[in-house]
Amino acid sequence: KNKTPQSPIHTTITMTRKSKQPGGHNPLTYRELKRLKSSGYGTQSTRLSTASQLPFGHCCLNLSPIIDGDTSNAAVATPSGHIYSREAIVQYLITKNGELKKQKAEYERQRLEVENRRVEWEEKERKRRQDVFVRKDQGAMMVSNAATTALVLREEGAVGTGVAAAGRSAAASAAATSTTTKEKPQNSLKHVSYWLATSQPQQTKSKNDGSDFDYEKEIAALPPTPPERPPSPFSDTPLKLKQLIPLHLVHEGAEDGGANSSNSRGSKATSRTGRILCAVSHKTITTQPTIAIRTSGQIMLKSVYDELAKPTMTCPVTGKKFKEKDVLELIKGKSGYAASGTVVATKYNPTLT
């Protein structure tokens, strides 16, 4: 039977995008990479445990628990919400203020040098312009006098002989020829023997034409102006001593005052090193969001604040009224869980790729 020819079916095959497999570009095997990781090859990463995180109520500078009841080492907070001991943060401010004074003095000295150079340059520029003007003015007078003298000399020197003039011109041309002959080999040697010391480029000082001093560039080359106030250790915002907010910490084991304890020394040590409690609910504060009231210095959990203090805008402990601007959210403590913040430390090292 005769079969009718069928038209060929043209199908277009599209190539999928070739993706980069993880580790496909690495020429090392798994065992080689594992062995090199221990010697510092490649990116090193490790997970931080709870012991590596700063517990709530510890000073952010000296990383030690704040002693309760010591007025010189009481707990204070900055407007950024970080907690410090008063002794540590005051010492920090004193040290930074001394450094800022030295930086300001050095900046003023460098700025004064630039201003002095500017005054000297302006004085030299004024003298240069004055000299140019005087030379230009005197040059016009000399040209007029020279023209009159040339007319007189031309009339008197018409009887001179041409032999002396010819001799002088011949001597001048011979001297020029000899000079050109000597300079030509030297110039060609400079082009060919570029490694010689005489062929190296030399730095020459340009004349004082007014372009050797740029006031804007000199000012831009100065270091940045030192700030008026020392920055906060963590937020880098200007910090004053009067901006520190005193806090009242309630330590675990000290909420009853230690009156029922037979060992007063042990209760005192526990009150100094125990965990911080909420001033209202007496719950242990670990990684929960925490609120501090500026006017009373009381610390409480944010859930307790939203339920008891925020509706009436009254401190549940002291009974003092406060405003919305008096509420400060403190930096919460962190744990080894991912939800508490950055818990993975990474160090980048060079690799083969």
Number of C-alpha atoms within 10 A of each C-alpha: 3 4 5 6 6 6 6 6 6 6 6 6 6 6 6 6 6 6 6 8 7 7 10 8 9 12 11 13 10 11 9 10 14 12 12 13 13 10 8 14 16 17 12 13 11 10 14 16 13 14 10 12 16 17 22 24 29 22 22 19 15 12 13 15 21 24 21 20 13 12 11 11 17 19 28 23 24 23 17 16 19 22 26 29 28 23 14 16 25 16 11 15 19 13 12 15 16 11 14 17 14 13 17 15 13 14 17 13 12 16 16 12 12 16 15 12 15 16 12 12 18 14 11 14 15 12 12 15 12 12 12 12 12 11 12 12 11 11 12 11 11 11 11 10 11 11 10 10 11 11 10 10 10 10 9 10 9 8 8 9 9 8 9 10 10 11 10 11 12 12 11 11 11 12 12 11 11 10 11 11 11 10 11 10 10 12 11 10 14 15 10 10 12 12 10 10 10 12 15 11 8 8 6 6 7 8 8 12 10 12 8 11 14 11 14 8 9 15 14 9 9 12 12 10 10 16 12 12 14 21 16 18 16 12 13 10 13 13 19 14 12 7 12 19 22 22 21 16 23 24 24 21 20 19 12 9 12 17 10 9 12 9 10 13 11 12 19 16 14 16 22 21 18 21 21 26 24 21 20 18 10 15 14 18 22 17 15 16 15 23 24 24 24 20 17 19 22 21 26 27 22 19 13 17 22 12 10 15 20 17 9 11 16 17 20 18 13 11 11 12 14 18 12 9 8 14 16 20 18 20 18 21 20 23 20 17 14 12 10 14 13 14 19 13 10 11 10 11 10 9 10 8 7
